Amino acid sequence: MDNSSPDIEAIARLARLAIDPNDVPQYQDAMQRILALVAQMNAVDTAQIAPMGNPHDLGAALRADAVSERDNSAAFLALAPATENNLFLVPKVIE
Amino acid sequence: MEYTTIAQMSAALAAGTVSSVELTRAVLDRIGQLNPELNAFITVTPEQALAAAHDADRQIAIGKHGKLTGIPYANKDIFCTQGVRTTCGSRMLENFIAPYDAGAVERLGTAGMVAVGKTNMDEFAMGSSNETSYYGAVLNPWDKGCVPGGSSGGSAAAVAARMVPMATGTDTGGSIRQPAAFCGISGLKPTYGRVSRYGMIAYASSLDQGGPMALTAEDLALTLGAMAGHDGRDSTSVTRDAEDFTRLLDTSLAGLKVGVPKEFFAAGLDAEVGEAIESAIGVLERLGARRVEVSLPNMSLAIPAYYVIAPAECSSNLARYDGVRYGYRCSDPVDLQDMYVRSRSEGFGNEVKRRILVGTFALSHGYYDAYYGQAQRIRRLISRDFANALAQADVLVGPTTPSTAFRIGAKSSDPIEMYLCDVYTTAVNLAGLPGASIPAGFDNGLPVGMQLIGKAFDEATILQVAHQFQQATDWHQRAP
């Protein structure tokens, strides 16, 4: 595990977040301390241990491939900040 | 109010000595009186509550009622409620009105319970003090200079202050048990998959679990019976038959083995809290339980593993808040990227951003196996530790938290110190086991919580131990 300080601004770009430049040192410090805490996991040899993603080791639940929902589009569109012609409206992507 | 517990209210409703409308009015009055100071509720819904109470009274009048018909309660503001806004403690969802009810809310409604409003919480359930809420901190009814715990801090404060007899909570790393301990009430995190996560806003999906918070173990048992059950709309909901969680309440503890993990009493535990829990274990022994010393050798790795798994899953779950389909959108975005970035940056608070950043890093190329993979392997070790300990005992007991409630602001500038509040609770979520916190004493006027951890799907035994303890003690009857 690499505990060198991660580049907060690069991670923020991946996470689609903007961090105020004045706040970068504070986030950087918190991140470093959290990663140092997390590094305690390195003390354990887990080479023979299988990862556990679900506490009951259950796989994905499957259901019959059949229509089970009615059309809720009007209710969902009503929640959107902007819509037009039954579509979600976003700023222009292509000039 | 004359009645405080659900069991008392239910008996009075059945006997006709009080109506649901009267109970609901009393609850709404008390919320109106106390909430301006405590800030336990984000939204109160008197009209809907009174309409539901009238319906309940009609059901009772024609004899078509159950034990929970007409009982007022509150929902943590993480549960979607049709027609009533659901903020999740965030600016991001300040104006979000869900078009459906969460599975757990639907079930409590079917049981006839009367929802009176939505309780305050740490933003997106990320916090242990309720200080990260966009809607302001909640005050602890026992000492208004102290936090109520979190993230279900509003629910805990509302129950402790006798505003409502029960409130729903959710627990990803301790968010039902820790505030229950800090506010001197009873709270149960069921086995992972017991209560539907449908409509329960996701934080860390492999850990999140909803459950009841109330004054007594009996009330937890009654309400869990209504909340739990398979829901095909949640792919992690377990398929199990309905259960009567009250069935063991009156069974003696004679011969029951109570495991005491030594790691729960190691450095970091306040001496007074440790003494209160030791006395409480003494009560269980006097009730016939046998004390067994057990060990959870990987316990110290629970917080490190949790603070990889939970942020990783949070960064993935919270990617949905992009300002397109619902939730906050920034004003005048110049392009799509600007809209995503500014909507998220203005809509989320600092702690949420911090966890998204940690999770994004842990899942990023070149780091995934070292962080997320390793945390998931540690998770299995912790789960095995519990399986070994619970092979020697029927339940495990220990403190819920290392200290009693702390002062508002005392830990808010130091995320690590805040994370360590959950040092005894996160492991239970990693293993997916049921865990409860019940009042077990006081230190300097602040409540101490005892944690009870059971085998998977064995909530009934936890509730048996809790109820028997509450028959022999009066900590749960103390009111702030």
Interface residues (C-beta under 8 A of the other chain):
Chain A: M1 D2 P6 I8 I11 A12 L14 A15 R16 L17 A18 I19 Y27 A30 M31 R33 I34 L35 L37 V38 A39 Q40 M41 N42 V44 T46 I49 A50 P51 M52 G53 N54 P55 H56 L58 A60 A61 R63 N72 A75 F76 A78 L79 A80 P81 A82 F88 V90 P91 K92 V93
Chain B: F96 I97 P99 Y192 G193 S206 G232 S235 T236 S237 V238 N298 S300 L301 I303 P304 A305 Y307 V308 S315 A319 D322 G323 V324 R325 Y326 G327 Y328 R329 P333 V334 D335 L336 Q337 D338 M339 Y340 V341 R342 R344 S345 F348 K353 R354 I356 L357 V358 T360 F361 S364 Y367 A370 Y371 G373 Q374 A375 Q376 R377 I378 R379 R380 L381 S383 P415 I416 Y419 L430 A431 G432 L433 A456
